């Protein structure tokens, strides 16, 4: 291990390898080098991540910081126009290039595709359309989920090709491109926000 890649966090004093951690594993401070290598502690600029006044998980658009001058936070809208809100369920990749990765679902449309602006961004599967391959919808009034293909894309639910919007149940398997996902709900009969 090259000692020039080891830095000491100026906030908490923890030493860590910047090649393995983009921020301090102890206090989550982000170290940024002004050059191409970290020559010494003096070459590192620390950018403080947001520190919230509560331990609870909250959407970024309602989070309160201790000091608003500490950090700049970008808020983005999903392609469906929704602000990032409460989680309603998850998709977990069980087969394909993004194996093991989980994707959070929120109310209304959750567009799935390879594009960075998709609600569910399946980056590594070239067989998935860039824009809106399919959608998973949480319908807040009915408290249930639906899914379906978009723009003629091929999608399968539990091994059967989908050609319309269908109801989605826990542990259903969705296949698009070379990716297989398992669906799990949070909201429904037993819980709602």
N, C-alpha and C positions, 0 to 999 in steps of 0.2 A: 504494500500500500504506500503510495507516494505521500509524504508528509505535507507537500504543498497543497494537497486536496483536503487536508484536515484543517478545519477552522474551529475556533472557539466562539461560541455564541456570546456576543457582547451583553446580552440581556440576562441570561441565566448561568453562563459559564460552561455549558455542556459542550464537549468536543464532538464533532461529527464529520463524516466524509461527504463533501458537497456533490460528489459523483453519484452517491446513493440516495441522498436526501436533499430535496430542494429547499427545505426549511428545517429548523432545529427540531429534532424528534422530541425534545423535552418541552419547549414552550411555544413551538410553531412559528417562530420568527423566520422570515424569509431573508436569505443572504443572496446578494447580487454582486457579481464581480464587475469592476469597471473595465477589466481587460479580458484576455482569453484564458488566463489561469489565475488561481488564487495564490499569490506569492506570500502573503502574510495576512494577519488579521487586519492590518491597516488598509488592505486593498478591498475589503469587504464593506459594502453598504448594507445596512439592515433596513428593510421595509417592514413595518409592523402590520401584521394582518389585523383584521377587525377583532376587537375584544368586546364581547357582548356582556351586558349586565346580568343576563340570566343564563342558567345552565340548560334551559330547555331548547329544543330545536324549533326554530321559527323561520318562516320564509324570509328571504333577504330583504324584501320590500317593506317589512314591518319591524326588522331588527333594530334595536337601539344600541348605539355604541356609547362607550364611556366618554370618548373624545372624538367627535366627528372629524377632526383634523388629522387623525392618525392614518387614514387610509382612504383611497378612492374605491368605491364599490360600483361595478357596472350591473345594471338591472336590465335583463333582456326579456322580451316577450317571446313566447313560443310561436311557431308558424301558425298555430290556430288562434293566435291573438290573446291567449290567456296569460295572465301573470302567473308566475310560478307560485302555486298555492299548496294546500295540504295534499299529502300523498293519499291516494285512494287504492293503490295496489302496486304490484311489481311484475315485471317480466324478468326471468333469469335465463341466460343462455346456457343450455345444456349440451349443445353440439354446434360446432362451427368455429370460425376464427376468433370470436369474442367469448369463447368458453369460460364460464365462471363469472362473467360480468352480470351485474343486475342493473335494471333500468326502472326508474320510478315513474309511476303513472299518476296523473292528476285528473281532476274533473274535466268533463267534456272531451274533445278530440285530443288524442295523443298520436301524432303522425309519426310513422316509422320510415326511416330511410337512411342512406349513407351520408347525406348532407349534414354539415355542422349545425344547421339551423333546425334540424328535425327534433321533435320532442324526445324520441327514442332514436339515438344516433348509433347505428350499427356501422362503425367506421371501417372495419377490416374485411367485410364481405363484398367483393366486387360484383357478385350476382344479385345483390340487393339494389334496387333503383336508388338513385341519389335523392330524388324528391318524392315523398309520399307514396312509397311502395304499398303500404296499407295503413289502417288506422285502428286503434283500440279506443273505444269511447266509454267513459263512465257517465251514465245518465243520472244526475243527482236527484231528480224527482222520483224515479223508479228505484234508485239505489241498486243498479245492476250495470254490468259491463256487456258491450257488444264489440265485435271486430269484423273487419271485412277488407277486401282488396281495394286498391284505388287505381284508376287508369288502366285497367286490364292486366295488372300485375298478377303473377301466379302466387297464390298463398294456400296453405293447407292447414286445416284444423283437425287434429287427431287423425291424420293420414288421409283426409277427404278434402278434395279441392273445394275452396270457397269461391262462389261466384256472386254472393250477395252478403249483406250484413247479417251476422248470426249472433245469438247470445253466447257469452263466454262464461265458463264455469271454472272454479278452482281446479288447478292441476291439468287444465287443458293444455295440449301441446300445439304450438303454432310453428309452422315451417315456412320460411321465405328465403329464397336464394339457397345458400349453403348453411343457413343458421336455423337452429331449432330452439325455441323458447318455451319455458313453462310459465303459465300465468298463475298468479296468486293474488287474491283480493284482500284488502284491508276493510274497505267500506262495503256495506251490504246489510243483511238482516241483523247481524250481531253488533254492528258499530256504524256510526255515522258522525261526521264533524258537525 
